[in-house]
Amino acid sequence: MAAHLVGNRLTYGPSPVRALRGIATAPHALAAQSAAAILREGGNAVEAMIAAAATIAVAYPHMNSIGGDGFWLIARPGSDPVGIEASGAAARSATIEFYRERGFAAAIPVRGPLAANTMAGTISGWELAQQWSRDALQGRLPLSRLLGDAIGFARDGVPVTSSQAQCVAAKRSELESIPGFADTHLTGGNVPQVGEGFTQPRLAATLEHLARAGLGDFYRGDLALSMSRDLQRVGSPLSLSDFNSHTALLRTPLALSHSLGTVYNMPPPTQGLVSLLILGQLDRLPIIGMDPLGASFVHACVEATKLAFAVRDKHITDPDYMSVDPAELLMADALDGMARRISMLRAAPWGPGQGPADTVWLGAIDSDGVAVSFIQSIYHEFGSGLVLGESGINWQNRGCSFSLDPSARNPLEPGRRPYHTLNPALARFADGRTLVYGNMGGDGQPQSQSAVFSRVATFGWNVQAAIDAPRWLLGRTWGQTNDSLKLEARFPDETFEALRRLGHDVEPVKPYDETMGHAGAIVRNAKGTLEAGSDPRSDGAAAGW
């Protein structure tokens, strides 16, 4: 149903999925269904998220993999939210000199074995989340059940989505010479067709092994030995010692004091601070009376984004190397000063963005009100492109975000954690609602978060309408090479014209453009009812009971 605005309120529009006993959303429908099945069987939201994360790692292979990283925000009623950082560090042998000796003086390769230079953290996050679930929530479901759907999908196949087929076609020439890519992602040497079955028997066997041996085997067991052999064989700097030394971490989330409640996100090395800085500035601007699809509101969000990105580029890195406490940047005085710098009459200059990222965001809330905001990623489409021969695992290329300039903000150093665009979000409102929300897409993640949050929190839209409505993107994301302000074509013509008059370099894109990322959101109302939305730009769904 089309949305209709009276003032800035929706009188009708796309409806969310509603439920009472549990709900989940994901950018692939099978992942949402895996989570819902766990909730039906008495599992909690954390267990449901592990199942969904495993399924989507199989079903959406161009967007994520168990060879990537992950971050969690978990909130249960009556307790402070907790975060899990499952970010892999640079290999012990990954030095600037290592790359210069191999002829790379300007930048780390984006693809291939030398791009696979950081540990994959996501499985350690699943392991820590399951342990937390057992300790805090008395979670009882066995790992074999949580991974069961994913094992079946990897063994028996999933239908190829249009997103996967298009991505393989677009990246084939860049990736097919990389070890393991063609054998895994091409069908008889051809791009897979939409709807045909896509099987990953080696990955199925790997997930079955983890279900039997435990998730820790990924880092300190037979699987670690297998993966380290494969990585060393093709020339990656990762070795067994990098596997053995890795562990996920419990982290205290960053918290923004907002006029409507408290908003949480992950601390560095993620850009969670960026998302909170944008919302903190918007909370100080007169956006309540603005048209949510009008130029003034978009301009305010874009200008707040520019200032937040400047903070990111100056400060955010591995927290062990930061010189400022990110929480101090969220203090009222700091946010007041940022908001005062925004001109509502003219666009500020804008430089290049950070570039692409391939990621999935998923959310779940159970009948007890336990809420999970989760994100996992392999960075670029298909990550490094490297698929390990024995295990069938596609390895990330997160480490190409490091610089080979030792004076840069994020220089490559052994054991250093890379900067992450990933940032799962969660809000607790003063009226008793809880909101989990997030998005994939590099620079686009905090921008889409600001759109979805504002439409739900400030303008009172339901979560599905907030996600469905047209979005904007300043800078680059996956598949993009320029840094213009991109607006989906469904924005009114007057919005485009007014933004150009304000000095923005505006570029129209498709009405529902996947470059805006795949957003999702769930809200738990004060009386316990649940509403979830999924992004029509993805292959996703919301599922509840």
Summary of the structure (lengths in Angstrom):
residues: 545
radius of gyration: 21.7
end to end distance: 23.1
largest distance: 63.1
contacts: 2170
relative contact order: 0.19
helix: 38%
strand: 21%
